[in-house]
Structures are given as C-alpha cells and as structure tokens.
Amino acid sequence: MKPRIFGSMNGHAIAIIMKGAVRRAIEVIRQQRFIFEAEAKQGYSGEMDDLVTTADKLAQEVYVRMITECFPNFGAVGEENNLRIECSLPDTDIWFTVDPLDGTKAFGRRQSFGIGTMISLVCNGEVIAAYIGDVMTQEIFGFRPDSDQAHRISEFHIAETLTINPAHKLANQWLLLRELPSEHSQHVRDVIDRQVFKNVSMAEGSIGLSMARLWKGEVGGAVLKPGPNTPWDFCPILGISQKLGFEFLRSDHAGDTWAIDDPKPQKQTVFTEHEWLIIHRSRISELNG
C-alpha cells in the first residue's frame, strides 16, 4: 500500500517528531520531580479535587511547540489551559490529543511508577498514531501512521514489537482493575466470581501505563469504569488497543453476555454510562463460554 501523506509529511516523519516530543516531555517531567509546584484545580465532580503542577504545564509547552512549529495546519486538544487548536487543512480533519502528564496525582505523591505522558493523532475519525511515555522507565509504547504493528521502545531506542500470545488463556491471566471490585457493576463482579480470570490486579496512576500492562501481556483483560472520557486520556489507549487487536466489550442489559462495542475518538469529553471490558479478540469465546 502506498504510504499516505498528511499535510506535507508521511507517517515515518510524523512518528519521528511525535516520539521526539514524548522523549522531551519525559525529560522535562523528570527534571521537575523534586522541585515542582502544585495547585488545586476543578475536577469533573465540580470540586477542587484535581491537581495541576508546573511539570504538566512545561510538558504541554513541549507538545504545543512541536505542533505549532511542525504541524501548523493540524488541530489539537489538550488537558491544560483548555488547549484547542482548529485544523485548517481542507477536506481533512486531523488533530492531536495531548495529555502532558498522565498520572498527575501519582506525580504529586512522588510515586516511582504510574507516571506517563501521552499524545495521539486522529485523522477523519480514526486514531492513526499514538505514543505513551513512561516517565520513570523512559520506555515508549505506540505506533505510527500506516503501520500494522505497535512497539515497546526502550530508553536506549531499542524497539520490540508488541504481540499477543494466542495460547495464553484468560483463566491463566489476571484482570486489571483501577477500582475495587465492590465499586464495579454486578456484570464485572460476575466475571470475577466465575473465575474467568485467574485473579484481579489493581492499578493506579497513569491510565495509559495501566493499559500498557495489557499490551505487554502482564494481564489478560482490563476494565474501564463509567464516567468522563477525555480525548487526551481515551484516544491513545483506544488507538494502541485496536492496533493490537483488543476489543472494547459492554454487557447486555441482562448481564448474560458481553458484546463488541465500537467506540470512536471524540474531540470533546464524553460521559460513558457503561463499563468497558477490554480483552483480545482471540479470547472472546472464553468470556461468554
């Protein structure tokens, strides 16, 4: 297939620039680890229960500079300062999502894990590239436009293709939760009680790095709770998950079966009223069996 051109660049050039921005954002965040300043900001509950730090702001400056200098006609939406840049290309709607510091509260607690930085590129309703950086290990997970693979890239720029072992059954793997089982629906608790999975594993901090555990094969499934889905949180994990063959499943009203859903990237924050159970498409028969 002939490589597509986006604006004036092909997918390889876009990937090089995106990965470079992620690495620069990682450097900026690491430099702020012990000197950052923090302030409360309004969360989705309407309360002042969220956090923003100087590291968030400086990392977003890295991404905004990259976008405005290298992709002046592309759009962008981002977490801090209500970042929104409209795409000015004719006949194409192409835009970046920017989460400069994914896991700000973990960063504020000076955790040694669960701190990430994320960017994705959406074109005409499809996530065509996404990269998630682990601030502490300095690894990057992601894929470029027109690639049929996603990679795990070490701090030494050594790339490993992410693959799924089709012989690794759910009964031998763990289910990743970001909340206690008691805070999930009866549908999810039934999956746990039926021992579809070997056990459950809890995650906190960066949602992108939580999902990376699924892509690496550390766990066999993950659950996302209902609530606000921001473009900068959701688009990167949607793109990489779909690239690797993972499906987003939602239960029917009776809770007897799980069916494939088809979430789409959105420029606005969308409230999701149902849970998603995310597993590889090769494992769906085990879930409903």
C-alpha positions as CSV (number, residue, x, y, z in Angstrom):
1,M,0.0,0.0,0.0
2,K,1.3,3.4,-0.9
3,P,2.1,5.5,2.2
4,R,-0.3,8.3,2.9
5,I,0.8,11.9,3.1
6,F,-0.6,14.0,5.9
7,G,-0.2,17.7,5.2
8,S,3.3,17.7,3.8
9,M,4.6,14.7,5.8
10,N,4.4,10.9,5.6
11,G,3.8,8.6,8.5
12,H,7.5,8.0,9.2
13,A,8.3,11.7,9.6
14,I,5.3,12.2,11.8
15,A,6.3,9.3,14.1
16,I,9.9,10.6,14.5
17,I,8.6,14.0,15.5
18,M,5.9,12.6,17.9
19,K,8.4,10.3,19.6
20,G,10.9,13.1,19.9
21,A,8.3,15.2,21.6
22,V,7.4,12.4,24.1
23,R,11.1,12.0,25.0
24,R,11.5,15.7,25.5
25,A,8.3,15.8,27.7
26,I,9.7,12.9,29.7
27,E,12.9,14.8,30.3
28,V,11.0,17.9,31.4
29,I,8.9,16.0,33.8
30,R,11.8,14.2,35.3
31,Q,13.6,17.5,35.9
32,Q,10.6,18.7,37.8
33,R,10.3,15.6,40.1
34,F,11.7,17.2,43.3
35,I,11.2,20.9,42.5
36,F,7.6,21.1,41.1
37,E,5.0,23.5,42.3
38,A,1.4,22.3,42.5
39,E,-2.1,23.8,42.8
40,A,-5.6,22.5,43.0
41,K,-7.9,22.6,40.0
42,Q,-11.5,21.8,39.4
43,G,-12.2,18.2,38.7
44,Y,-15.1,16.6,36.8
45,S,-17.1,16.4,40.1
46,G,-17.1,20.2,40.2
47,E,-15.0,20.2,43.3
48,M,-11.4,21.4,43.6
49,D,-10.2,17.9,43.9
50,D,-7.8,17.7,41.0
51,L,-4.2,18.8,40.7
52,V,-2.0,20.6,38.2
53,T,1.7,21.1,38.5
54,T,4.5,23.0,36.9
55,A,5.5,19.7,35.2
56,D,2.1,19.5,33.5
57,K,2.4,23.0,32.1
58,L,6.0,22.7,31.0
59,A,5.4,19.3,29.3
60,Q,2.4,20.7,27.5
61,E,4.6,23.6,26.2
62,V,6.8,20.9,24.6
63,Y,3.9,19.4,22.7
64,V,2.3,22.7,21.7
65,R,5.7,24.0,20.4
66,M,6.1,20.7,18.4
67,I,2.5,21.0,16.9
68,T,2.7,24.7,16.0
69,E,6.2,24.5,14.5
70,C,6.0,21.2,12.7
71,F,2.3,20.8,12.0
72,P,0.9,24.4,11.7
73,N,-2.2,23.3,9.9
74,F,-3.1,20.4,12.3
75,G,-5.6,20.8,15.1
76,A,-5.0,19.9,18.8
77,V,-6.9,19.4,22.0
78,G,-5.1,19.1,25.4
79,E,-5.7,18.9,29.1
80,E,-4.2,22.0,30.4
81,N,-5.2,25.6,29.8
82,N,-8.2,24.4,27.7
83,L,-5.9,23.7,24.7
84,R,-7.8,23.7,21.5
85,I,-6.4,24.4,18.0
86,E,-8.6,24.0,15.0
87,C,-7.4,22.1,11.9
88,S,-7.1,24.3,8.9
89,L,-6.4,21.7,6.2
90,P,-9.1,21.5,3.5
91,D,-11.0,18.2,3.3
92,T,-9.2,16.6,6.2
93,D,-9.9,16.7,9.9
94,I,-6.6,15.9,11.6
95,W,-5.8,16.7,15.2
96,F,-3.5,15.8,18.1
97,T,-4.6,14.9,21.6
98,V,-2.1,15.9,24.4
99,D,-2.0,14.6,27.9
100,P,1.3,16.2,29.1
101,L,1.3,14.4,32.4
102,D,-0.9,11.3,32.8
103,G,-1.0,10.5,36.5
104,T,-0.5,13.9,38.0
105,K,-1.7,12.8,41.4
106,A,0.8,10.0,41.4
107,F,3.5,12.5,40.4
108,G,2.4,14.8,43.2
109,R,2.8,11.9,45.6
110,R,6.3,11.4,44.2
111,Q,5.5,7.8,43.2
112,S,8.1,5.7,41.4
113,F,5.6,4.3,39.0
114,G,2.3,5.2,37.2
115,I,3.5,8.5,35.7
116,G,3.2,8.9,32.0
117,T,2.8,11.4,29.1
118,M,0.6,10.7,26.1
119,I,0.0,12.0,22.6
120,S,-2.2,10.7,19.7
121,L,-3.1,11.8,16.2
122,V,-6.6,11.4,14.9
123,C,-7.5,11.7,11.2
124,N,-11.1,11.7,9.9
125,G,-12.4,9.8,12.9
126,E,-9.5,7.3,13.2
127,V,-6.6,7.2,15.6
128,I,-3.7,6.9,13.2
129,A,-0.8,7.2,15.6
130,A,-0.3,7.2,19.4
131,Y,2.6,7.2,21.8
132,I,2.7,6.8,25.6
133,G,5.8,7.5,27.5
134,D,6.7,6.1,30.9
135,V,8.4,8.9,32.8
136,M,10.2,6.5,35.3
137,T,11.4,3.8,32.9
138,Q,11.6,6.1,29.9
139,E,10.0,3.5,27.7
140,I,7.6,4.5,24.9
141,F,4.6,2.4,23.7
142,G,2.9,3.2,20.4
143,F,2.6,3.0,16.6
144,R,3.0,5.3,13.6
145,P,0.6,6.1,10.8
146,D,0.1,3.3,8.2
147,S,1.9,0.7,10.4
148,D,0.3,-2.6,11.2
149,Q,2.4,-3.0,14.4
150,A,2.8,-1.4,17.7
151,H,6.1,-1.3,19.6
152,R,7.6,-1.0,23.0
153,I,10.7,1.2,22.7
154,S,13.3,1.2,25.5
155,E,15.2,4.2,26.8
156,F,18.1,3.0,24.6
157,H,15.8,3.3,21.5
158,I,15.6,-0.5,21.1
159,A,12.2,-1.4,19.6
160,E,10.3,-4.6,20.4
161,T,7.2,-5.5,18.5
162,L,4.2,-5.9,20.8
163,T,2.5,-9.3,20.2
164,I,-0.2,-11.3,21.9
165,N,0.2,-15.0,22.7
166,P,-3.0,-16.6,21.4
167,A,-2.4,-19.7,23.6
168,H,-2.4,-17.8,26.8
169,K,-6.0,-18.3,28.1
170,L,-7.8,-15.9,30.3
171,A,-8.0,-18.5,33.1
172,N,-4.3,-18.2,33.4
173,Q,-4.2,-14.4,33.4
174,W,-5.2,-11.6,35.7
175,L,-7.9,-9.0,35.2
176,L,-6.7,-5.4,35.7
177,L,-9.0,-3.1,37.7
178,R,-8.5,0.6,38.6
179,E,-11.1,0.5,41.3
180,L,-12.0,-2.1,44.0
181,P,-14.2,-5.0,42.7
182,S,-17.0,-3.8,45.0
183,E,-17.1,-0.5,43.1
184,H,-17.8,-2.2,39.8
185,S,-21.1,-3.4,38.4
186,Q,-22.5,-6.8,39.1
187,H,-21.6,-7.8,35.5
188,V,-17.9,-7.3,36.2
189,R,-18.2,-9.0,39.6
190,D,-19.8,-12.0,37.9
191,V,-16.8,-12.3,35.6
192,I,-14.6,-12.3,38.7
193,D,-16.8,-14.7,40.6
194,R,-16.9,-17.1,37.7
195,Q,-13.1,-17.2,37.7
196,V,-12.9,-16.3,34.0
197,F,-9.6,-14.8,35.0
198,K,-7.1,-16.2,37.5
199,N,-7.3,-13.3,39.8
200,V,-7.5,-9.5,39.8
201,S,-4.7,-6.9,39.8
202,M,-5.1,-3.3,40.9
203,A,-3.6,-0.3,39.1
204,E,-3.3,3.4,39.9
205,G,-1.8,6.5,38.4
206,S,-1.5,6.8,34.6
207,I,-4.3,5.2,32.7
208,G,-2.1,4.8,29.7
209,L,0.6,2.9,31.6
210,S,-2.2,0.8,33.2
211,M,-3.3,-0.2,29.8
212,A,0.3,-0.9,28.7
213,R,0.3,-3.8,31.2
214,L,-2.4,-5.3,28.9
215,W,-0.5,-4.7,25.7
216,K,2.7,-6.2,27.3
217,G,0.8,-9.4,28.3
218,E,1.2,-8.8,32.1
219,V,-2.6,-9.1,32.4
220,G,-5.3,-10.6,30.2
221,G,-8.0,-8.0,30.5
222,A,-8.8,-4.6,31.8
223,V,-12.0,-2.8,33.0
224,L,-12.7,0.9,32.5
225,K,-15.4,2.4,34.7
226,P,-18.2,4.7,33.5
227,G,-17.5,8.4,33.7
228,P,-16.0,11.2,31.7
229,N,-13.8,10.1,28.8
230,T,-11.5,12.9,27.7
231,P,-9.9,12.9,24.2
232,W,-6.4,13.1,25.7
233,D,-7.0,10.1,28.0
234,F,-9.0,7.9,25.7
235,C,-7.7,8.3,22.2
236,P,-4.1,7.0,22.9
237,I,-5.4,3.9,24.6
238,L,-8.1,3.3,22.0
239,G,-5.6,3.5,19.2
240,I,-3.0,1.2,20.6
241,S,-5.5,-1.3,21.9
242,Q,-7.3,-1.5,18.5
243,K,-3.9,-1.7,16.7
244,L,-3.1,-4.8,18.7
245,G,-6.5,-6.5,18.2
246,F,-8.1,-5.7,21.5
247,E,-11.9,-5.3,21.7
248,F,-13.9,-3.0,23.9
249,L,-16.8,-5.0,25.2
250,R,-20.0,-3.9,27.0
251,S,-22.5,-6.2,28.7
252,D,-26.1,-6.6,27.6
253,H,-28.9,-5.4,29.8
254,A,-29.3,-8.8,31.4
255,G,-25.6,-9.1,32.0
256,D,-25.5,-12.6,30.5
257,T,-23.1,-11.8,27.6
258,W,-20.6,-9.3,26.5
259,A,-20.8,-7.8,23.0
260,I,-18.2,-5.9,21.0
261,D,-18.6,-2.1,21.2
262,D,-17.2,0.3,18.6
263,P,-16.0,3.5,20.5
264,K,-14.8,6.4,18.3
265,P,-12.4,9.2,19.1
266,Q,-14.1,12.4,20.1
267,K,-12.8,16.0,20.3
268,Q,-15.0,16.6,23.4
269,T,-15.2,15.0,26.7
270,V,-17.9,12.4,26.6
271,F,-19.6,10.8,29.6
272,T,-19.7,7.0,29.2
273,E,-22.6,5.4,31.1
274,H,-21.3,1.8,30.9
275,E,-18.2,-0.2,31.7
276,W,-15.8,-1.5,29.1
277,L,-14.1,-4.8,29.5
278,I,-11.1,-4.9,27.2
279,I,-9.7,-8.3,26.0
280,H,-8.0,-9.5,22.9
281,R,-10.4,-10.7,20.2
282,S,-8.9,-14.2,20.3
283,R,-10.2,-14.6,23.9
284,I,-13.9,-13.5,23.5
285,S,-15.2,-17.1,23.3
286,E,-13.7,-17.8,26.7
287,L,-15.6,-14.8,28.3
288,N,-19.1,-15.8,27.1
289,G,-18.5,-19.5,27.1
